[in-house]
């Protein structure tokens, strides 16, 4: 995790702790030291899965200031994020954007956007725009 300096944060929710951690490291190298990128992946015992408590803690801790963009991989990670969001206050929710984006491409796009000082909503839009970028 990279500690931010008031910039938008990213929260990466994946079934795999290794995917979330590796992607957080990659995005942090690209975005630089001003963007906090949090890996909230895997089950408590290190197996595949999502930990709703870990997700809620990550969201609640960043639901202030510049806020955060939340990116998910699939299935129950979406459910875990939705459940965590339902536990937050309206004031906390104002500081979060959940991006409907591919996890890897979206995280990189959001991290780059966040490094420019944009809002969490703008960083989420950058992540969502990554859906339409052709690779070949």
Buried (B, 14 or more C-beta within 10 A) or exposed (E): EBEBEEBBBBBBBBBBBEBBBBBBBBBBEBBEEBBBBBBBBBBEEEEBBBBBEBBBBBBBEBBEEBBBBBBBBEEBBBEBBEBBBEEBEEEBBEBBBBBEBBBBBBBBBBBBBBBBEBBBBBBBBBBBBBEEEEEE
